[in-house]
Structure formats: C-alpha cells, structure tokens
Amino acid sequence: MKTLVRPLHDRVLAGVLSGIAQYVQMDATVVRLLFVALLLITGVMPFAFLYVLAIFIIPNEVKS
C-alpha cells in the first residue's frame, strides 16, 4: 500500500512536492513546474496556503 510521505532525500523546501511526485509516480521536476504554474495563475495565496498546510499534514518519511 502506497502512503504519501515527505521524503528525506529529494527535498527543495519541505519535501511536499517530492512526496506528491513519488506518490503519483511522476518526475519531481514536472510536479514542481506544475505547482509554480498553478501558483502564478491563481495569484499565489491559495496554493501557498495549501503548501504550508501540507507541511503539517503530510508526515516525514521514516528511516528504515
């Protein structure tokens, strides 16, 4: 079963977009570019708020 986590290795800020990319099996760069495009199209605040919220909701990856 796949779980959405913020990875410890492929982070730029908090690892939210990298975790989403791993979860949907996409390249992290594509997810980051889509996020920036949506951020600019919507006027920054909605997606910036969702990103900060996701930092607190999505757990960190557990070292195994």
C-alpha positions as CSV (number, residue, x, y, z in Angstrom):
1,M,0.0,0.0,0.0
2,K,1.4,3.4,-1.0
3,T,1.4,6.2,1.5
4,L,2.0,9.9,1.0
5,V,5.1,11.0,2.9
6,R,7.6,13.8,2.7
7,P,10.9,12.1,1.7
8,L,14.1,12.9,3.5
9,H,16.4,12.8,0.4
10,D,14.8,14.7,-2.5
11,R,13.7,17.9,-0.8
12,V,13.9,21.5,-2.0
13,L,11.9,23.2,0.7
14,A,9.9,20.8,2.8
15,G,9.6,17.8,0.5
16,V,5.9,18.2,-0.1
17,L,6.1,18.2,-3.9
18,S,8.7,15.5,-4.0
19,G,6.4,13.3,-1.9
20,I,3.5,14.0,-4.2
21,A,5.6,13.2,-7.2
22,Q,6.6,9.8,-5.7
23,Y,3.0,9.1,-4.8
24,V,1.7,9.6,-8.3
25,Q,4.9,8.2,-9.9
26,M,5.9,11.3,-11.8
27,D,9.2,13.2,-12.1
28,A,9.5,15.7,-9.2
29,T,10.6,18.5,-11.6
30,V,7.3,18.2,-13.5
31,V,5.3,18.4,-10.3
32,R,7.3,21.4,-9.2
33,L,6.8,23.2,-12.5
34,L,3.1,22.5,-12.4
35,F,2.9,23.8,-8.9
36,V,4.7,27.0,-9.8
37,A,2.4,27.5,-12.9
38,L,-0.7,27.0,-10.7
39,L,0.8,29.3,-8.1
40,L,1.2,32.1,-10.6
41,I,-2.2,31.5,-12.3
42,T,-4.2,31.6,-9.1
43,G,-2.5,34.6,-7.6
44,V,-0.1,32.8,-5.2
45,M,-2.1,32.7,-2.0
46,P,-4.3,29.6,-2.5
47,F,-1.5,27.3,-3.4
48,A,1.0,28.9,-1.0
49,F,-1.5,28.3,1.8
50,L,-2.1,24.7,0.7
51,Y,1.6,24.0,0.6
52,V,2.1,25.3,4.1
53,L,-0.9,23.2,5.3
54,A,0.6,20.1,3.6
55,I,3.8,20.6,5.5
56,F,1.9,20.0,8.7
57,I,-0.4,17.3,7.4
58,I,1.9,15.0,5.4
59,P,4.3,13.1,7.7
60,N,8.0,12.8,7.2
61,E,9.4,9.6,5.8
62,V,10.6,7.2,8.5
63,K,14.2,6.0,8.2
64,S,14.3,2.2,7.8
